[in-house]
Each structure stands twice: as C-alpha cells, then as structure tokens.
C-alpha cells in the first residue's frame, strides 16, 4: 500500500456504515457523529486516511475511497471481537476508568487479544502514513498504538485522545498490565484528556511509576517528549442549532407534545443504556418525586430514551432488566389511567428526533456517575429553543467543568438530586433564563471544530 496519507485517524470503528440495497449492491454511508463531522474537512483537504474496524467479524475488506479520503478497514475475528472489544475494552478498561462503578474483570486472554489487535492497528497505520505525517489515535481501545507506532515509524507526529475519564492512580494501579498501558500512551507526542483532572491523574501516575522527568506538562523520554493536556470535546453547535430550527423538526416536536397530551412540564433523559450514566439513580429520584406527589403525573411527564448498547456484556443485560422493572413498578403505582408518568423507550432514534425531544424538554436530566464529557448535555443546550429550559447535570460529567450554570448534582445523593430537580422545575423564569443564557454562550464559543483545531495545532507545533 502507498505510504501517502498526510493525516491519519486511527479509531476502533470506521466512520462509515455499510448499506446493502435491494439489488444486493453495497454502499457505505458516513455514520453521523461529531468526530466525523469535525475531522472530515481536515481529511479531505490533506488527503487523509481513517483506519478502523468496519463492524463485521471474520471479514477482510480492501481499502477504498470515500468522500475524498481513504478508508482502511482492519479485520477482527469473532474471538478478537469478544476478547479485545467486549472483553478487555468494555469489561476491563471501561469499568476501571469509570471509577469501578461496576467491577472490572481481569483475564489474561483478553489482554493478549488487546495487544494483538493494537499491534495490527499500528502496523496498518505504519503502512499508510506518509513521511512525517500527523496521526491521531482515538480512545481507550487503542492505548498501546502510540508506542508501537513510534517504534515502527519514529518520523510520525503522534497524537492520542482519551474520550473517557482517566481514573485516579489508586484505581488505575489495580490493572495487572498498568506498566504496559503507561508506556503505550507515552509513545505519543501529545496525549489529550477531556478535563484537567484526568491529565493530572496521568501525570501523577507517570511521576509515581516511572523514573521519567516532567517539565510542567511535558514528560521527557529519551527520544521524545510526551505532552499531556486537557482538550474538552464539544459538538457541532451550529449544526445542532440549524437542525433544531428545521421546520420538519419543529413539526416533529409539536407532534410529540401532542402525543404526550401537552403536559405542563417535560423532563427528559437521553443516554446510551450504560451503567455509568446514573439511570437507576435518576429513575428512582424522579419516581419518588411522583410517589410523594411533589411532581403531579397529570402535569409532568418524564421521557427517557436509552440506546441499546453492549447487550452481550452481562452487566448491561442486568441494567436493562433493572430499568425495565423500576419503570414498570413506578408506572403501575403512580398516576391516572391515561399516559404513564414515565415514558420509556429502549431504542435508538434519528438525530432529528433527538433534536425534537431536546426542543420540548423543559428540564434535561443528565446524571452520570462518571463520564468523560457527556455530549447530550451540550446538545440539549444547543437545541432547546427557549432560554427557559434547565439542565440538571452531574458533577461527575466532564461537561460540568464548563457548564457551571447548570443545576449541578451529586447523583449518589438521592435527596440532593430530588431537590435539584425540583429547583429546576420550580425556579422563577428569570433565574432559569440567566442560567440558560450562560450555558448557550459556553456551547456556542466551544465547538467540535475548535476542539479538533486546538488539538491538531498543538500537535503540529510540537518539536520533539
Ligand atoms: P458516550 O458514552 O457515547 O461517549 P455521550 O457523550 O453522551 O456519551 O454521547 C452519546 C451520543 O449518543 C450523543 O450524541 C447522543 O445524542 C447520542 N444518543 C444517545 N441516546 C440516543 C438515542 N436513544 N438515539 C439516538 N442517539 C442517541 C463517549 C464518552 C463521553 C464523551 C464522548 C465524546 O463516554 O463522555 O462525551 O465519548 O468524547
């Protein structure tokens, strides 16, 4: 393969989904998502390549061109999918990095598969990157790639961004393969985290576990320096605002309100169905408010949508059952005979429907127990048309560091959570408006483009 890509993105998944037409012909469609939106223009301008898995196990595909850049599919066997992806990535690293809100499982075979797959990604990247190219590796599934790639191609500028939290050292050190992960990340010229606290957790770890010197944000290695900094990710703010004002979306939100019977107050929750998102706490808190009569089911509806996620992992199946049961119990005990107080859908929706829901939500409730950033909070702020909406936001979401004017909550404190939800519902309009204006200003000023620009500008400006 030609070594000609000047800009290479390496991520677990490719930014395209396969669509098979009725006549059997295969096409690839860009999957919607902020990261793709932000990086596509850079890829097109520079002649880039995106390296990632295409989503089907036991299948090898040739690279192909798509929308002006190159797509390089990485094959994964069914066993690798189970051990590297479902296992080590999602049942070891994911809970470990999210403050062990679920128990991380440690299995040596999973680790072996993780090493093997990371090596494959690094080798493929080394084959396609041009001399001196910029490579940007994404997320926790690929933490060994920076070091592996540097060994193969010391000429490259290597950046890494972690989308999820980086835990305090006391938790990280449980990992049997902790030294390898530290060395893996240190192979990058620039390691980006969502919030300053995560960057300082990593620097502290390096200070404690290696003999390397640090010069402020820089870790000094024999052959290069690794810079460690926070780059809070954001959304395509303009895109979301435009979408929320689209006449079709406005019509959809009107229809949704009609369907809900024009309640006085709509509370909304939107998440991947994941145990880190604090769904149990949220449903319990709102359920109690209904049960105690502080929220009147005749006037108030709580709409919760949860995208199905990682359904083959045990912990996710348990969560699904718990939420089904909890919602079922509350709905069977509270309210009249008509619309239930909690409208719950376990499904994924088009982005336009999400925008319609954000439009009608008077109070958005975002309560993760731990979250790298949480884009839903920012999407709501961008899409909600009136300044009278309110955002209830967990302190443990990265977004809380920026969205200081939200109603900030500790989701473990059920009484505190209930009080904050009540304040968001009942505070005078003026108070909510002041808060919402500040939130909108923040989300307008910090977009996915400014995030990508600041990371890539910093990476390119580095001299090792
Ligand atoms: P996620 O854990 O997936 O991302 P989040 O940032 O909230 O969490 O993004 C979820 C996305 O999925 C949002 O764009 C949302 O609109 C969409 N979504 C959620 N429910 C949906 C539904 N039912 N139907 C359709 N779409 C739905 C990880 C980290 C986060 C970090 C992001 C980006 O865990 O902390 O913010 O990466 O870095």
Boltz pocket constraint, residues with backbone or C-beta under 6 A from the ligand:
constraints:
  - pocket:
      binder: B
      contacts: [[A, 163], [A, 164], [A, 233], [A, 270], [A, 271], [A, 272], [A, 305], [A, 306], [A, 307], [A, 345], [A, 347], [A, 348], [A, 349], [A, 350], [A, 351], [A, 354], [A, 371], [A, 372], [A, 373], [A, 374], [A, 375], [A, 376], [A, 377], [A, 379]]
      max_distance: 6.0
